[in-house]
Amino acid sequence: MNENSPIFIHAWWRSSSTYVWSKLRQDISLKCFYEPLHEQIAALNETTIQLGPQIKMNQMLRHPVADKNYYFEYLSLIRSNSLQYAPDLAYERYLLHPDQSDIKLYTYISGLISAASNEARRAVLCFCRSQMRSSWMKRNFVGIHIAQLRNPNDQWLSFQVNPYFTSRMISLALALRKIHPDAFTHIHDFERQAHDASLRNTSSGARGIQIQLNRRDCFRIFMVIWIASALQSIASADFVLDIDSLSTGASYRNSAARYFESLGCTVDFSDCLVPNSRGTNTMSDEVEELMKEAAKAIQFNAKPLVITDVDVIAKRLPTLAHSSRRILSLTIGSK
């Protein structure tokens, strides 16, 4: 591994990934690509990027204020017509096993890394849609892989800032159900609607199915995906960045900054302050029960969604904030 090896950050929506990306972006030796698998990339053009920062979106999503467009780093590739992004990269193969072939995804990511190298800069890819293919990326790309986590209770509450996140999550669950039909069978209303809708939309796939669920069932889906995502990304990571600990502990902030310094990156996490709506140590009895249900589902019907190494997970559990550590401990049977 050398100082030019790309850095992959594997996060999910509403886990403060934009904060981490914005901090790394301040290091001019780095070329930090914002959400490389975002579906919006398919519609990017030079004019849109040059309009500057999306201030209203920043405010609505409670993102850090940017001084230029989120996708500014993609501009040279768009100008040269060499971006090689395809719309199906966002969700169609959201779960990949390490030995699977995905030429389009490999070619696209390789192009981003090369674009940074051509500018004598180091590529940093800050994903929000990669956790369930982080093992695949670890197998296919030499680099530093970082798993970024936020406790599921607060992350789910943050989903409520915009209906986009829940809507996309349901679409994602439908895509995962298509390859592993038993993964969500414990969520009966979802299973019933998905089954009925699939019979009516056999030609359109998951994207053509409309599902209406109550908030409780949406949370149940979220928890299954959160656990499967966390287990894979942590097991594949060279370093785990726990956002809750980064927000609440000065010593953790210092050690995280030192880790990035060891990679040759200058980053200042001193102003990290992630909203903590209910605390990481307490939650309602209903939420507690639904988390336990999700852990049980992962152990049984949703097990095919999981790619992990239990021994690695057990060793890294102590580095996580209480809520995240508790649900993952319950899932893998660790104390």
N, C-alpha and C positions, 0 to 999 in steps of 0.2 A: 504494500500500500504506500503511495506517495502523496505529497501535498497537493497534487493535481487530481487525485482520485475524486470522482463525483460524490456528492452527499445526497442521500435519499432520505426524506423525512416522510414517514407514513403516519398520517393522522386521519381523522374523520371530521365531518361537519361539526361546528360549534365546540371545538376542543382547543380554541385559541391558536389554531394553525396560522391564521393571518398575522397574529402578533409575532410569532416566531419567525415567519417569513419576512416580515417588515424589519425585524431586528437584523437578520442576516443580510438583508438587502443593502443595509447601510455600509457594509464592507465592500469597497469598490473592487476588491480582488475577486469577488464572487459574482456570478451571474445567476440570480435567483428566480427560477421559473415558478410563477404562481399557479397552483392547481393544474398541473399539466394534463390531467384527464377531464377537466371541466368541459361539459358539452357545449358551452358558449364559444369555445375556441374554434369550432367549425364555422362560426359566422364572423370571426374577426377579420378586420381589414385595416389598412394603414390609416384611413381617415378616422375611424373609431378610436384607435389607440392614441392618435395625436390630439384628440379632444381633451386629453389630460385626465386627472383623477376623477373618479366617480363619487363626488362628495355626498350626494344624497344617499347613494347606496352605502357608503361608509357609515353614515349616521344611522340608517335604518338597521343595518346589521351589527352596529356597535363595534365596527372595525377601527383600527388605528387610522388616523388621517394620513393619507399618502400624498406625496408631492408629484406623482405621475401615475399614469394609468396602471392598473393591476398587471396588464399584459404587455407592458412596454418591452420587456425582455424578448418577446416573440417577434418584434418589429422587423429585424433584419431577415429572419426566416420567411416572413410574409412577403416582404419586398422582393426577395429572390425566388419566391414561389417554391420554397423547399421545406416547408413546415412538415408535410407528410402526416398531418393529423387526419384521422377518419372518425366520423361521428360514433361509430359503433365501439370505439375504444373506451368510451365513458362507462358503459354498463353491460354491454353484451356478454363480456367474459370477465365479470367482476370477481369470480372465484377461479383461480388458476392453481393447478398443482405444479410443483417445481419442474417436473419433467415434461410438461405439456409444451407444445409448439405454438407460438404466436408471433409470426413473422412481422405482422403489421405493428404490433406493439413494440417489438424489439427494434424495428427500423426507426420508428418515431422517437423513442427514447434515445437511441444512439445519435439521432440527428440533433437533439437538444444538447447532448453532451459535447458533440463535435462543434456546435455553434459557439459554445463557451470557450472551448479549446482554441478555436480559430481567432478569438479575441484575447488570447493569453490570460483567460480567466477560468475559474473553477466553477463547474456546474453544481448548482444546488436545486434539487427538484422537490418542491414542497407539495406533496400530494394530499388530497382529501378523499380519494377513491382507490386507494392502493392497498389497504391493510390486508384484504383477503387475496392479494396476489403478491404480497411482500416477499414470501418465500420464493416465488418464481423470479422476482427481480433480484433477490440475493443470489440465486443460482446463475442468473444470466448476466449480471453486471458486477464487475469488480468495483468496489466503492465502500463508503461508510453508510450503514443503514441504521436509522434512528426511529424507534417507535415512540410516538407522542400520544399520551393518554390524558383524558380528563375523567373524573369519576362519573359513572353513568347517570346518577340522579340529577346532578347539575347540568350535565350535557343534554339530557332529555328536556329539562326545563328550558334550556336555551334554544332547543329546536322550535319552541313556540313563537319565536320572534318573527317567523315567516312560514306560511303554509308550504312553501317550496320543499322544506326539509322532510316533512312527514310524507308529502305526496311522492317525492322521489324515493323515499325509503320503502314505501309500499310497492312501487314499481320494481325496486331492487329485490324485495322479497318474492315478488312474482317470478322474476328471472331466476332466482335461486331455487324456487319451488319447481321450476321447469326441469332443472337438472337433478334435483334431489326432492322428489315429490312428498316425502314424509317429514320434511324439516319443520313445517309449521302446523302439523296435524293437531297439536294440542290447542290451537287457536281456532275454535270451531267455526265462528262466523267468517273469519278470513278464508278458511278452507272451503266452506260451503260456497261463498261468493266466487272464489277463484276457480273452483271446479265448474260451477254453472257458467261463468263467463268464458272459460276456456272452450267450452262446447259451442258457444255462440261465435267465438272469435278465433277459430282454428287457424286462419291464414294470417292474422295480424300479430300473433305472439303477445308477450306481456305488455308491450306498449299500447295495444289496442284494448286492454282490459281496464275498466273503471271499477274501483272498489271503494265502498263507503264504510268506514269502521269508526267505532267510538274510540275515545282517547285511551281508554284502558287497553283495548286490543292493540292499538298502535304502539303503546309502550311495551307490550309483550313481544311484538315483532322487533322493536328497537333493541330489547335486551338480548334476544338471541343473536342478532347481528353484532351487537357490541361485544359480547363474550367471544364469539368466533373470530371477530376482527382483532380483538386484544390478544387472544391466545396466539394467533399466527404472527402478528407483528412483533410481539415481545420475543417469541422464540427465534425469530429471524434477525433480531436487532443486535447491533454492536453496542448500542447504548439506549436506555429507556429514559425518555424525558417526561416526567410526571408533572403536568401543569398545575395541579393542586399544590404539590410540594414547592414548585417554583414560585407560586404566588404567596405562600405563607411562611416560607423558611429562608432566612438570609443565608444560612450555611449551605442549603441546597442550591440557592441561586449562585453562590460563589463556586460551588463544585461543578455545576453545570457550565458556567462560563469558563472554568478552567478546562473542562473537557473539550469544549469547542476551541479553546486556545491551543490545546494539544494537537488539534487538526489543522492549525494555521488560520483559524477564523477569529476575528475580533467581534465580540458580541456583548452587549450590556443588558442584563435582565433585571436591573435594579428597580425598574418601575413596573414590574409584572404584578398585576392586581386583578385576578380573575374573579368575577362575581360568584359568591358562594351562597345560594339562596336558602338552603336548609342545613348547611354544614355537612361535613363529610362523615360525621360520627352518628348522626341521628337521621331517621327518615320514618315516614308513616308505616304503620303495620301492613297496609295494603301493598305499598311499594316493596317492602321487605319480602312479602310472600310472593310477589310476582318475580322478583329477582331469583328467589329460590326455585320457582317454577322454571325459569329460563335455564338455570344451571342444570336442573334435572333433564330438561329437553335436550340440552347439549350432550348430556351423557347417554341419551337414548335415541330418540327419533331424529334429532338434528345433528347427530355425530358426524355425518358425512361433510358438514360445512367446516369442520375443524381440521386444520393442518398445523400441528404443533409438536413440541418436545416437552413433555410434562416435567422432566428433570430440570430443563432450563427455566421453565416457568417458576418452579418451586424455588430455585435459587434467586430469582429476581423479584419475587413477591415482597420481600422486606423493603425494597426501594420504592414501593408504591404507597400512595395515600390510603388511608384506612378503608374507605368505601370500595375502592377498586380492588384492593388486596383481599377484602373479605369475600366479594362475589367470585373472584377467580380462585381463591382458596377453596370455596365451597364447590366449585365446578370440578376441580382436579382432585378433590379429596384431601387437600393439604390442611394442616392445622396452623 
